[in-house]
Amino acid sequence: MFVTAKTRLQSRLNSIVMFLLLSIVLGLLAWLSQKYSTEYDWTANGRHTLSEASRELLAQMPDPIEVTSYARENSLLRDTIRKFIGKYQTHKADIVLRFVNPDAVPDEVRNLGISIDGEIIVRYQDRSEHVRSDKEQVFTNALQRLARNQERWIAFVEGHGERNALSDANHDLSNWVKQLFNKGFRAQPINLSEIQAIPDNTSILVIAGPRIDYLAGEIELILNYINAGGNLLWLQEPGPLYKLEVLAEQLSIQFYHGAIIDYAGQLIGIDDPTITLVTNSLYLPHAITEGFEFTTLYPMAGAIEILQSDKWNAKPILTTGDHTWNETAKLEGTVEFNEDSDTQGPLTIGLSLERELDIEKSDELISKQQRIVVIGDGDFLSNTYLANSGNNELGTRIINWLSSDDEFISIPPKIANDTTLNISQTVLGLIGVFFLFILPAALIVIGITIGIRRKKQ
C-alpha cells in the first residue's frame, strides 16, 4: 500500500475522530461517576459493608435522620466521619450529615455537652443521641434507641427538699432532665403525701437527696413500689437518711457515716478533697460502664456497703482508689486519715441491684427483672456539675439500664482475615529469583530478538 497525501489526510482525520470520540466517552463516564455511585465490597467477610441488623433497622425508620458532627476543620477526621456515615446513607438516602466547627459555637457545645472532637449527635423524631465512636455497633444501637417511640416516665419524688427535676437552680436537675427528654423520657414530679400509690406507668422512681424526714405512709408507698418490682434510682448524700433506713434495709445495703476524701484532684487543679474522681480503671464491669472511658466527678460523696442478701444480685459499679478514705470527723482545716475511725479505700460509691420477680398482671403471672441503682452522691447530676467530663453520659447510661433500654444489637467485629499472605521461605526464594533474575533476563532476550528481526526486515 502506497502512502499518498490523501491516505495521510484520512489517517489524520481518523485519529482526530477517534480522539474526539474517546474524549466524549471519557467525559460521559466521568459525569456518570459523579451522578451515580456504585461500590463493591470484595473483602472476605464484608468488613466495609453494613451488617444485616443495621440494614433492617434502617428499613424500620421511615423519617429522615439528621447527623451533626462537631468536628474541627480537620480534613482527615471529617473524611473518616463522612465515609462512616456514608455506609448508612447508601441504604437510607434521607440521612443528612452536616459538620459544625465546635470552636465557632462554644455556647452550643457547652449546652449540648460535647466532650470530644468529632462527637456526633443523631436526631430522629425530636429525639437525639450522642455517639462518640465510629464503630457500627455503637451507632446502630443509638439508632435503635431513637427508633423506640414508646413514652417512658420517670417519677421524681418531691416534698422533702429533694433536687427538683424542673428547676434551674444550681443544685437541681433540670439540665439533666432536658437531656433525658431528648432521648424519649418524660419526667413527672410526684408528692407522695398527695397520692394513693406510685403510678403504674412509672418506668423509674428517683429519690434525689431528701433533706427532711419522710412520713410513715410515704415510706410505705416506696416499699410497696419496690415489692411490686419497680425500678429505682436513689441518689443519697452523705448524712442522715431521713427515715429511709428501712429502704436501705430492704435493699440490703448500708451507708457509711462520713464523706469520702480524695486528694487526687489536686493533680488537675481541684483543691477541694471532698470532690471524688472516678477514672476509667475504677469502673467495674457492668452494662452501664461497658465502653465508658470518661472521668466522672462526685462532690461530697458517701461510701456504700453491700450486705449479704439472698434476694438481690448486687454489683459495685463505681469505686474509689486506694488513696481515698472515708472521713468521719468534722471537715475543717487539714483533713488527715485516722486509722482508728476512718476507712481506707477503695470504697464503693455506686452499685446496682437486680432480681427476678413473678408479678401478677391482668390475672396472669409474669416474670419481671427489677433493677435498682444507688449512688452515694447527687451533685454529679446537678446543673452545676452535669457538664463535667462524663457526668452527663454516665447519668444517661444509668437511666437507659434502669429502663431496660440496654438490649443492644450485637454486631460481631469484622476481622480483616485476608490481609496476611503466608508463604514459606522456599516459595519466597523462588519468587525472588524469578523477579530478580529470570524475568529481567527474559525481557532482555525478547528485546534483543525483536531488534535483530527488525534489522533483517
Buried (B, 14 or more C-beta within 10 A) or exposed (E): EEEEEEEEEEEEEEEEEEEEEEEEEEEEEEEEEEEEEEEEEEBEBEBBBBBEBBBEBBEEBEEEBBBBBBBBEEEEBBEBBBEBBEBBBBBBEEBEBEBBEBEEBEEEBEEBBBBEEBBBBBBBBEBBBBBBBBEBBBBBBBBBBBBBEEEBBBBBBBBBEBBBBBBEEEBBBBBBBBBBBBBBBBBEBBEBEEEEEBEEEBBBBBBBBBEEBBBEEBBEBBEEBBEBBBBBBBBBBBBBBBBBEBBBEBBBBBBBBBBBBBBBBEEEEBEEBBBBBBBEEBBBEBBBBEEBEBBBBBBBBBBBBBEEBEEBEBBBBBBBBEEBBBBBEEBEEEBEBEEEEBBEBBBBBBBBBEBEEEEEEEEEEEEBEBBBBBBBBBBBBBBBBBBBBBBBBBBBBBBBBBBEBBEBBEBEEBEEEEEEEEEEEEEEEEEEEEEEEEEEEEEEEEEEEEEEEEEEE
